[in-house]
Amino acid sequence: MIRTQRLAAGVCALLALAAGLAFPAAASAGEPAGEAHPKVDLVLDVSGSMRARDIDGGSRMAAAKQAFNEVLDATPEDVRLGIRTLGANYPGEDRRTGCKDTAQLYPVSSLDRTEAKTAVATLSPTGWTPIGPALLKAADDLGTDAGSKRIVLISDGEDTCAPLDPCEVAREIAAKGIGMTIDTLGLVPNTKLRKQLSCIAEATGGTYTSVQHTDELTDKVNQLVDRAADPVVTPVATEGAAQCTAAPSLKSGLYTDREEFGQQRWYRVDVRPGQELRASVSVAADRAVHPDYGVLLRAVTAHGREIVRGEAAGNGRTDMVSTGLRYPKAESDDDNAPAETVCLQVTNSFSAASGVKTTPGLPLELTVDVVGDPAQASDVASFGLGRGWWLLGVLVLTGFLAGLIWGWVSRWRVAVWRTN
């Protein structure tokens, strides 16, 4: 019995430790706000299929309305938010008319929460699913001015208005170069729907998520709206060299370049003692390529010795492949120790069939970040615990003391029982 009580005390201590790990305090972000107001257009499918009652015991439309109301309450003040519908107004069978059924329910502007909620409350599942036309109109809603622009499409079915392929519409929007991202959320775990919505998102660098519960829908839309408020980073065009000695010297930032098939590009970064270099690269296939390909990112010394590498391979299922690396430079006792020149080599193994143009090269995006001591809480959040170390210590100590007290009380009770 005593062993059992001691085991229970040990479990209490372990649970206290787990609680400390599960609820760490968040580290402060301190991110600066962008100058232009971020814009978000929520595009909601209000077609007839939204009547289906398969989300938490209610209809898909009811789940969407509840999620929208909660999102509207949580939208940051500096975000300009609008709502567009598709399939909300025409109940008939004429395809040509049904495929024009998209309307701006609430304009992209400063948010009047009461007015927006009132507009959402009037929606009723009605007609067709013109995703392509709705995306084109949503892009117009957001305009072409500077700042973050994001379309969030929520749908439970495929587009019913082909041949205007919504995936091609998304590519057309991306080709305009106006920095617009399309994120998609599917309300039905359907393979064809997933494929179409994934294609739309990938064309603009967005994300696709399948949601089957109201709280999941609310959380994801909130996350995407908040993400739109993040500062916009404008890539800087650069041109890598064929060898490190002639490579451009880069500082922390986001860079773009072009790399031909099977080519290697070199860049240089200076890293001082006590700093850490973090680099990542993405190479996109903007034309038809053979299905097997890869990207290699190497950090080498100026003398050619490899320090660290990152590599990734693809099999044709995505249009982009990415990899990254980290290199911490050890501290030095010499305050005047010079910086080390690290050479970054980017190599790809894309190949194209005959007849496919090889120029210009494939679009390449390189992120370089040189940070100070990675032990700082503002950098890596104290190894994932942020400012929760003190809470972890308190909980561990509490669990330990609770175990001792429980064990002492158990021994006393057993001693009293034997005496009696």
matplotlib code that plots the C-alpha trace (Angstrom):
import matplotlib.pyplot as plt

x = [0.0, 2.9, 4.4, 1.2, 0.9, 4.5, 3.8, 0.8, 3.0, 5.5, 2.7, 1.5, 5.0, 5.2, 1.8, 2.9, 6.0, 3.7, 1.5, 4.5, 5.4, 1.9, 1.2, 4.3, 3.9, 4.1, 7.1, 6.4, 6.5, 7.2, 6.5, 6.1, 2.9, 3.0, 2.2, -0.7, -3.8, -4.0, -7.1, -9.0, -12.0, -13.9, -15.5, -18.4, -20.1, -23.8, -24.9, -27.7, -25.4, -24.7, -28.1, -26.6, -26.7, -23.4, -21.4, -21.8, -25.5, -26.4, -26.2, -23.0, -24.5, -25.2, -21.6, -20.4, -22.6, -21.5, -17.8, -18.2, -19.8, -16.9, -14.4, -16.0, -15.7, -12.0, -10.9, -8.0, -8.9, -6.3, -7.6, -9.9, -12.3, -15.0, -17.4, -18.3, -20.8, -21.1, -24.4, -26.4, -29.1, -30.1, -32.2, -33.0, -31.6, -30.2, -26.4, -25.4, -27.2, -26.2, -22.5, -22.7, -24.2, -21.5, -22.1, -20.3, -22.2, -20.0, -17.3, -13.7, -13.4, -13.2, -15.3, -18.8, -19.3, -23.1, -23.7, -21.5, -23.2, -26.7, -25.7, -24.4, -27.6, -29.7, -27.8, -29.7, -28.3, -29.5, -27.8, -24.7, -21.0, -19.2, -15.8, -13.8, -16.0, -16.1, -12.3, -12.0, -14.4, -12.7, -9.4, -11.1, -12.6, -9.0, -7.5, -3.9, -2.5, 0.4, -0.1, -1.1, -4.1, -5.7, -8.7, -10.2, -12.4, -14.8, -16.6, -18.3, -18.2, -16.4, -16.9, -19.9, -19.1, -16.3, -14.6, -13.6, -11.2, -10.8, -7.2, -6.4, -8.1, -5.8, -2.8, -4.0, -4.3, -0.8, 0.7, -0.5, 2.2, 0.0, 1.0, -2.4, -2.7, -5.7, -6.3, -9.0, -11.1, -13.1, -16.1, -16.3, -13.5, -13.9, -10.9, -12.0, -12.8, -9.4, -7.6, -9.3, -9.0, -5.4, -4.6, -6.2, -4.2, -0.8, -1.1, -0.8, 1.3, -1.7, -2.9, -5.6, -7.3, -10.1, -12.4, -15.3, -16.3, -17.5, -14.7, -12.1, -13.6, -13.6, -10.0, -8.6, -10.4, -9.2, -5.7, -5.8, -7.2, -4.5, -1.9, -3.0, -2.0, 1.6, 4.2, 4.7, 8.3, 9.2, 11.8, 15.0, 16.2, 19.8, 22.0, 24.0, 27.4, 29.0, 31.6, 31.8, 34.6, 32.3, 29.1, 27.0, 27.3, 23.9, 22.5, 19.4, 16.4, 14.4, 15.9, 14.8, 16.9, 16.6, 18.4, 18.7, 18.1, 20.9, 22.7, 24.4, 24.3, 26.6, 25.9, 28.0, 26.9, 29.2, 28.6, 30.3, 31.2, 28.2, 25.8, 23.7, 23.0, 19.6, 19.0, 16.2, 15.6, 12.6, 12.8, 9.6, 8.8, 7.0, 6.9, 6.6, 9.4, 10.1, 8.6, 11.8, 13.8, 15.6, 17.2, 20.5, 21.5, 25.1, 27.0, 30.8, 33.8, 35.7, 38.2, 35.5, 35.0, 31.4, 29.9, 26.3, 23.7, 20.0, 18.4, 14.9, 13.4, 10.1, 8.2, 5.9, 3.1, 4.0, 5.3, 7.9, 10.6, 12.2, 15.0, 17.0, 20.0, 21.3, 24.9, 25.8, 29.2, 31.0, 31.7, 35.2, 37.2, 38.6, 36.1, 37.7, 37.5, 36.5, 33.4, 33.5, 32.4, 30.0, 29.3, 25.8, 25.5, 22.1, 21.9, 18.8, 18.2, 15.1, 15.0, 12.7, 11.4, 12.4, 10.7, 10.4, 12.2, 15.1, 15.4, 14.8, 15.8, 13.5, 12.3, 14.3, 13.6, 16.3, 15.8, 18.8, 18.6, 21.6, 20.6, 22.4, 22.8, 20.0, 19.6, 17.8, 14.1, 13.1, 14.8, 13.9, 11.5, 13.8, 13.8, 10.0, 9.1, 9.3, 8.9, 7.3, 10.5, 9.4, 6.0, 7.6, 9.9, 6.9, 4.9, 7.7, 8.4, 4.7, 4.4, 7.5, 6.2, 2.8, 4.4, 6.3, 3.3, 1.1, 3.8, 4.1, 0.4, 0.1, 2.9, 1.2, -2.2, -0.6, 1.2, -2.1, -3.9, -1.3, -1.3, -5.1]
y = [0.0, 2.4, 1.7, 2.5, 5.8, 6.7, 5.9, 8.2, 11.0, 10.5, 10.7, 14.0, 15.4, 14.3, 15.8, 19.0, 18.9, 18.2, 21.1, 23.4, 22.3, 22.4, 26.0, 28.1, 31.9, 33.4, 35.5, 39.0, 39.5, 43.2, 43.2, 46.6, 47.3, 48.0, 51.5, 50.5, 49.0, 45.2, 44.1, 40.9, 39.8, 36.8, 34.9, 32.6, 29.9, 30.3, 27.7, 25.3, 22.5, 24.7, 23.5, 20.1, 19.4, 17.7, 20.1, 19.7, 18.7, 21.9, 23.1, 24.2, 27.7, 27.9, 27.0, 29.6, 32.3, 31.5, 31.5, 34.8, 36.5, 35.4, 36.5, 39.9, 40.4, 39.5, 41.3, 43.8, 47.5, 48.2, 45.5, 46.5, 43.6, 42.8, 40.0, 38.6, 35.8, 33.4, 31.6, 33.7, 35.3, 33.3, 30.1, 29.2, 26.7, 28.9, 28.3, 31.5, 33.6, 31.3, 31.7, 35.5, 35.2, 36.8, 40.0, 42.1, 41.7, 44.1, 46.4, 46.2, 49.0, 49.9, 47.4, 48.2, 45.0, 45.4, 46.2, 43.3, 40.8, 42.0, 41.4, 37.9, 37.0, 37.6, 34.9, 31.7, 28.9, 29.4, 28.7, 27.8, 27.7, 30.3, 30.2, 31.6, 34.7, 35.3, 35.3, 37.8, 40.1, 39.7, 40.7, 43.9, 44.4, 44.5, 46.8, 47.1, 49.5, 48.6, 46.5, 43.0, 41.7, 38.3, 36.5, 33.8, 31.4, 29.1, 26.5, 23.1, 22.2, 22.4, 25.2, 24.6, 27.3, 25.7, 26.4, 29.4, 27.2, 28.8, 27.5, 29.4, 32.4, 32.2, 31.9, 35.0, 36.9, 35.8, 36.8, 40.4, 40.8, 42.7, 40.6, 39.0, 35.7, 33.3, 30.9, 28.2, 26.3, 23.2, 22.2, 18.7, 16.1, 15.5, 14.6, 16.6, 19.6, 19.3, 19.1, 22.2, 24.4, 23.3, 24.3, 27.7, 28.3, 27.1, 29.4, 32.4, 31.0, 30.6, 27.6, 25.0, 23.6, 21.1, 22.0, 19.9, 21.7, 25.2, 26.0, 24.8, 27.2, 30.1, 29.5, 29.2, 32.3, 34.3, 33.1, 34.1, 37.5, 38.1, 36.9, 39.6, 42.2, 41.0, 43.4, 42.9, 42.1, 43.1, 40.8, 42.4, 41.3, 40.0, 38.0, 35.1, 34.3, 31.2, 31.1, 32.4, 34.9, 36.9, 36.4, 39.3, 40.0, 39.8, 41.0, 39.8, 40.0, 38.4, 38.0, 36.8, 35.5, 33.2, 29.9, 27.9, 24.1, 22.3, 25.5, 26.6, 30.1, 31.5, 34.2, 35.5, 36.4, 37.7, 36.1, 37.5, 35.4, 34.7, 35.1, 32.5, 32.3, 31.0, 30.6, 29.0, 28.8, 27.9, 27.2, 27.1, 25.3, 27.9, 25.6, 21.9, 19.8, 16.2, 14.8, 14.0, 17.1, 18.5, 21.6, 21.7, 24.6, 24.5, 26.7, 26.5, 28.4, 30.8, 28.0, 25.5, 23.4, 22.5, 23.6, 22.5, 21.6, 21.4, 19.4, 18.5, 16.5, 16.6, 14.1, 16.4, 16.8, 20.4, 23.3, 24.3, 22.7, 24.4, 23.7, 25.5, 25.4, 27.0, 27.8, 29.1, 30.9, 30.2, 33.1, 34.5, 36.0, 38.6, 41.5, 42.5, 39.1, 39.6, 38.2, 35.0, 35.0, 32.1, 31.1, 29.9, 27.6, 26.9, 24.0, 22.5, 19.3, 20.3, 19.1, 19.9, 17.9, 18.9, 22.0, 23.6, 26.9, 26.9, 30.7, 32.7, 30.6, 29.2, 31.7, 31.4, 33.0, 33.2, 34.2, 35.2, 35.9, 36.7, 36.7, 37.3, 34.8, 32.2, 31.7, 35.1, 34.7, 37.1, 34.9, 31.3, 31.9, 30.2, 26.9, 26.9, 27.9, 31.7, 33.3, 30.1, 28.9, 30.4, 28.7, 25.4, 25.7, 26.6, 23.7, 21.2, 22.3, 22.2, 18.7, 17.6, 19.0, 17.5, 14.1, 14.4, 15.4, 12.7, 10.1, 11.3, 11.3, 7.8, 6.5, 8.1, 6.6, 3.1, 3.5, 4.5, 1.5, -0.9, 0.5, 0.1]
z = [0.0, 0.9, -2.5, -4.2, -2.3, -3.2, -6.9, -6.7, -5.3, -8.1, -10.7, -9.1, -9.6, -13.2, -13.9, -12.4, -14.7, -17.7, -16.8, -16.8, -20.3, -21.6, -20.5, -21.1, -21.1, -24.6, -25.5, -26.7, -30.4, -30.7, -34.5, -36.1, -38.0, -41.7, -43.0, -45.3, -43.8, -44.4, -46.4, -46.2, -48.3, -46.9, -49.8, -48.6, -50.6, -50.1, -52.7, -52.2, -50.8, -47.7, -46.4, -45.6, -41.8, -41.2, -39.0, -35.3, -35.8, -37.7, -41.2, -43.0, -43.3, -39.6, -38.8, -41.3, -39.8, -36.2, -37.3, -39.1, -36.1, -33.9, -36.5, -36.8, -33.1, -33.1, -36.2, -35.4, -35.7, -38.4, -40.7, -43.6, -44.0, -46.6, -47.3, -50.7, -51.4, -54.3, -55.1, -52.6, -54.8, -57.9, -57.2, -60.8, -63.2, -65.9, -65.8, -67.4, -64.8, -61.9, -62.9, -62.5, -59.0, -56.8, -54.8, -52.3, -49.0, -47.1, -48.7, -47.8, -45.3, -41.7, -39.9, -38.5, -36.7, -36.2, -39.8, -41.0, -38.7, -39.8, -43.4, -42.6, -40.8, -44.0, -45.9, -47.0, -49.1, -52.7, -55.9, -57.9, -57.0, -59.3, -57.5, -60.5, -61.0, -57.3, -57.0, -59.9, -58.2, -54.8, -56.4, -57.6, -54.1, -52.6, -55.3, -56.3, -53.8, -51.4, -48.3, -47.4, -49.4, -48.6, -49.9, -47.7, -49.6, -47.7, -49.8, -49.5, -53.2, -56.5, -58.9, -61.2, -63.8, -65.9, -68.3, -66.1, -64.1, -60.6, -60.5, -63.7, -62.2, -59.2, -61.4, -63.3, -60.1, -59.0, -62.4, -61.8, -59.2, -56.8, -53.7, -53.2, -51.3, -51.5, -48.7, -49.0, -46.5, -47.4, -45.4, -46.9, -46.8, -50.6, -52.8, -55.8, -53.6, -51.8, -55.1, -56.5, -53.4, -52.9, -56.5, -55.9, -52.7, -54.1, -57.1, -54.8, -52.0, -49.8, -47.7, -47.9, -44.8, -44.4, -41.5, -40.2, -37.0, -36.3, -33.8, -36.3, -39.0, -36.5, -35.4, -38.9, -40.3, -37.3, -37.8, -41.5, -40.7, -38.1, -40.5, -43.0, -40.3, -40.3, -41.9, -45.6, -46.6, -50.1, -51.7, -53.0, -56.4, -56.5, -58.8, -57.5, -59.0, -60.4, -57.6, -54.1, -54.6, -57.0, -55.1, -53.8, -50.1, -48.4, -45.1, -43.3, -45.6, -48.4, -51.9, -55.3, -58.1, -61.2, -61.5, -64.7, -64.8, -63.0, -62.2, -59.0, -57.6, -54.8, -52.2, -49.3, -45.7, -42.9, -39.5, -36.4, -33.3, -31.2, -34.1, -35.9, -39.6, -40.6, -44.3, -46.4, -50.1, -52.3, -56.0, -58.0, -61.2, -63.3, -66.3, -67.1, -65.5, -65.0, -61.8, -59.8, -58.6, -55.6, -54.1, -52.2, -49.9, -48.6, -46.2, -46.8, -45.7, -48.0, -48.5, -49.6, -46.5, -46.0, -42.7, -43.0, -45.6, -46.2, -49.0, -50.1, -53.0, -54.9, -57.0, -59.0, -56.5, -55.7, -57.8, -55.3, -53.2, -50.1, -47.7, -45.0, -42.7, -39.4, -38.6, -35.1, -34.9, -31.6, -29.2, -29.1, -26.3, -28.6, -28.8, -32.1, -33.7, -37.4, -39.0, -40.9, -44.6, -45.2, -48.7, -49.5, -52.5, -54.1, -56.5, -58.2, -60.0, -62.0, -65.6, -68.5, -71.4, -74.9, -76.2, -72.8, -72.5, -70.1, -69.9, -67.9, -65.0, -62.4, -59.7, -56.6, -53.2, -50.5, -46.9, -44.9, -41.1, -39.0, -35.3, -32.0, -29.2, -29.8, -26.0, -25.8, -25.0, -27.7, -30.3, -29.7, -26.7, -24.2, -26.0, -26.4, -22.9, -23.3, -19.9, -18.5, -16.8, -13.5, -13.8, -14.6, -11.5, -9.2, -10.5, -10.2, -6.6, -5.8, -7.2, -5.2, -1.9, -2.6, -3.1, 0.2, 2.2, 0.6, 1.4, 5.0, 5.6, 4.1, 6.4, 9.4, 8.5, 8.1, 11.5, 13.2, 11.6, 12.8, 16.3, 16.5]

ax = plt.figure().add_subplot(projection="3d")
ax.plot(x, y, z, "-o")
ax.set_aspect("equal")
plt.show()
